[in-house]
């Protein structure tokens, strides 16, 4: 097995892990949206939980979207590596590039609006930090 064979196997292995992680994240996102009653019951049972914690159910949509994107990326990477399909690999790298650009843009937005984030974060975290939790 030459260098290209090794790269092919490694590309398949890493993208297989990405595919499985995407399936798990998608499953958790669907579970959060379908069975929101049990999650709300759990959150209400926690002492001193802020009322805003019920907004965590909206994270289900984000988990579904991220899981679906990871599934597509993992599928394209695995199949593109095994079939040596130039089209699939090109689409894989374009999607990875778009995700990378979105992450950089998100980091820039967080850095620009850092004072606003700290103003909203402080009332939620301060009481819990004071209690040692």
VOPAGU-2260 file (C-alpha; in pm, 1 decimal, decimal comma):
REM VOPAGU-2260
SITE   aa  ch    i         X         Y         Z
SITE  UNK   A    0       0,0       0,0       0,0
SITE  UNK   A    1     149,2     326,1    -110,0
SITE  UNK   A    2     101,5     676,1      14,3
SITE  UNK   A    3    -225,1     720,7    -174,6
SITE  UNK   A    4    -364,6     397,7     -34,9
SITE  UNK   A    5    -284,2     510,8     317,6
SITE  UNK   A    6    -445,1     850,9     256,6
SITE  UNK   A    7    -752,7     678,6     115,8
SITE  UNK   A    8    -790,5     461,0     426,1
SITE  UNK   A    9    -731,5     753,7     662,0
SITE  UNK   A   10    -980,0     972,4     474,6
SITE  UNK   A   11   -1237,4     693,7     497,9
SITE  UNK   A   12   -1170,6     637,1     869,1
SITE  UNK   A   13   -1187,4    1002,7     972,9
SITE  UNK   A   14   -1495,9    1071,2     764,9
SITE  UNK   A   15   -1657,5     756,4     901,5
SITE  UNK   A   16   -1611,5     900,2    1250,2
SITE  UNK   A   17   -1758,0    1232,1    1132,5
SITE  UNK   A   18   -2053,7    1045,4     981,1
SITE  UNK   A   19   -2120,1     856,0    1306,0
SITE  UNK   A   20   -2086,6    1174,0    1513,3
SITE  UNK   A   21   -2331,9    1347,4    1279,5
SITE  UNK   A   22   -2578,6    1061,8    1319,5
SITE  UNK   A   23   -2548,6    1083,2    1699,3
SITE  UNK   A   24   -2592,7    1462,1    1703,8
SITE  UNK   A   25   -2889,5    1437,2    1467,7
SITE  UNK   A   26   -3044,3    1172,1    1692,7
SITE  UNK   A   27   -3002,3    1387,1    2004,1
SITE  UNK   A   28   -3150,5    1687,9    1822,5
SITE  UNK   A   29   -3454,6    1488,8    1715,2
SITE  UNK   A   30   -3490,8    1349,4    2067,8
SITE  UNK   A   31   -3480,5    1701,4    2216,7
SITE  UNK   A   32   -3755,7    1820,0    1980,1
SITE  UNK   A   33   -3976,9    1510,7    2010,0
SITE  UNK   A   34   -3949,1    1451,3    2385,7
SITE  UNK   A   35   -3926,9    1807,8    2512,1
SITE  UNK   A   36   -4163,7    1734,7    2801,9
SITE  UNK   A   37   -3918,4    1510,8    2985,6
SITE  UNK   A   38   -3636,4    1760,7    2934,9
SITE  UNK   A   39   -3852,0    2045,7    3069,6
SITE  UNK   A   40   -3947,0    1829,7    3367,2
SITE  UNK   A   41   -3580,6    1761,3    3435,3
SITE  UNK   A   42   -3491,7    2131,3    3409,8
SITE  UNK   A   43   -3775,6    2231,0    3643,7
SITE  UNK   A   44   -3648,8    1982,4    3900,7
SITE  UNK   A   45   -3314,5    2160,6    3924,3
SITE  UNK   A   46   -3297,2    2406,2    4211,9
SITE  UNK   A   47   -3204,1    2764,8    4129,5
SITE  UNK   A   48   -3228,6    2703,7    3756,7
SITE  UNK   A   49   -3296,9    3029,6    3573,2
SITE  UNK   A   50   -3624,6    3053,5    3384,6
SITE  UNK   A   51   -3427,7    3107,4    3064,1
SITE  UNK   A   52   -3309,5    2745,7    3080,2
SITE  UNK   A   53   -3627,8    2640,6    2900,4
SITE  UNK   A   54   -3479,1    2807,3    2592,2
SITE  UNK   A   55   -3241,3    2513,2    2571,6
SITE  UNK   A   56   -3512,5    2331,6    2377,5
SITE  UNK   A   57   -3441,9    2562,1    2084,4
SITE  UNK   A   58   -3097,1    2406,1    2066,5
SITE  UNK   A   59   -3267,4    2100,4    1915,6
SITE  UNK   A   60   -3299,6    2278,9    1583,2
SITE  UNK   A   61   -2930,5    2364,7    1588,4
SITE  UNK   A   62   -2839,1    2005,0    1671,0
SITE  UNK   A   63   -3053,1    1876,3    1384,4
SITE  UNK   A   64   -2889,5    2116,9    1139,1
SITE  UNK   A   65   -2534,5    2043,9    1257,5
SITE  UNK   A   66   -2598,7    1668,9    1259,0
SITE  UNK   A   67   -2737,9    1677,5     905,9
SITE  UNK   A   68   -2439,6    1877,4     777,5
SITE  UNK   A   69   -2196,6    1637,5     945,6
SITE  UNK   A   70   -2381,0    1340,7     795,0
SITE  UNK   A   71   -2350,7    1489,3     447,1
SITE  UNK   A   72   -1983,6    1579,0     497,5
SITE  UNK   A   73   -1901,9    1232,5     631,2
SITE  UNK   A   74   -2091,0    1059,2     350,9
SITE  UNK   A   75   -1925,6    1265,6      78,1
SITE  UNK   A   76   -1582,2    1214,3     232,1
SITE  UNK   A   77   -1622,2     837,2     274,2
SITE  UNK   A   78   -1775,9     770,6     -65,0
SITE  UNK   A   79   -1546,5    1015,2    -240,5
SITE  UNK   A   80   -1240,1     849,2     -89,7
SITE  UNK   A   81   -1347,6     492,2    -163,6
SITE  UNK   A   82   -1476,1     556,7    -515,5
SITE  UNK   A   83   -1206,3     816,9    -585,2
SITE  UNK   A   84   -1482,9    1039,0    -717,6
SITE  UNK   A   85   -1346,7    1379,7    -801,9
SITE  UNK   A   86   -1694,7    1536,9    -788,0
SITE  UNK   A   87   -1771,2    1403,3    -439,0
SITE  UNK   A   88   -1431,5    1504,0    -304,6
SITE  UNK   A   89   -1461,4    1851,9    -453,7
SITE  UNK   A   90   -1807,9    1893,4    -300,8
SITE  UNK   A   91   -1670,2    1763,8      29,9
SITE  UNK   A   92   -1390,6    2020,9      33,2
SITE  UNK   A   93   -1624,2    2303,7     -71,2
SITE  UNK   A   94   -1862,5    2223,4     215,8
SITE  UNK   A   95   -1572,9    2198,8     462,6
SITE  UNK   A   96   -1443,6    2535,0     337,0
SITE  UNK   A   97   -1787,6    2696,1     379,4
SITE  UNK   A   98   -1815,3    2556,2     733,7
SITE  UNK   A   99   -1467,4    2688,4     814,1
SITE  UNK   A  100   -1554,1    3035,2     682,7
SITE  UNK   A  101   -1876,8    3031,8     887,3
SITE  UNK   A  102   -1680,0    2941,2    1201,0
SITE  UNK   A  103   -1433,7    3224,5    1143,8
SITE  UNK   A  104   -1722,6    3466,3    1084,5
SITE  UNK   A  105   -1890,9    3347,3    1404,5
SITE  UNK   A  106   -1570,6    3399,9    1601,8
SITE  UNK   A  107   -1537,8    3752,6    1462,0
SITE  UNK   A  108   -1898,9    3831,8    1555,4
SITE  UNK   A  109   -1842,6    3703,1    1908,4
SITE  UNK   A  110   -1527,3    3911,5    1943,8
SITE  UNK   A  111   -1699,1    4224,1    1811,6
SITE  UNK   A  112   -2003,6    4182,7    2037,2
SITE  UNK   A  113   -1810,5    4055,3    2340,8
SITE  UNK   A  114   -1926,4    4341,8    2567,9
SITE  UNK   A  115   -2290,5    4269,7    2482,2
SITE  UNK   A  116   -2245,0    3898,6    2549,9
SITE  UNK   A  117   -2083,1    3964,3    2888,0
SITE  UNK   A  118   -2369,0    4196,6    2990,0
SITE  UNK   A  119   -2626,1    3923,1    2923,5
SITE  UNK   A  120   -2410,4    3642,8    3062,1
SITE  UNK   A  121   -2327,7    3808,0    3394,1
SITE  UNK   A  122   -2675,9    3790,3    3559,2
SITE  UNK   A  123   -2700,5    3420,5    3477,6
SITE  UNK   A  124   -2352,9    3309,1    3585,8
SITE  UNK   A  125   -2284,3    3531,8    3888,1
SITE  UNK   A  126   -2526,8    3366,2    4134,4
SITE  UNK   A  127   -2401,6    3018,6    4045,1
SITE  UNK   A  128   -2035,4    3115,0    4066,1
SITE  UNK   A  129   -2095,2    3274,8    4407,8
SITE  UNK   A  130   -2243,0    2945,0    4531,9
SITE  UNK   A  131   -1941,8    2752,6    4404,7
SITE  UNK   A  132   -2122,4    2581,3    4118,8
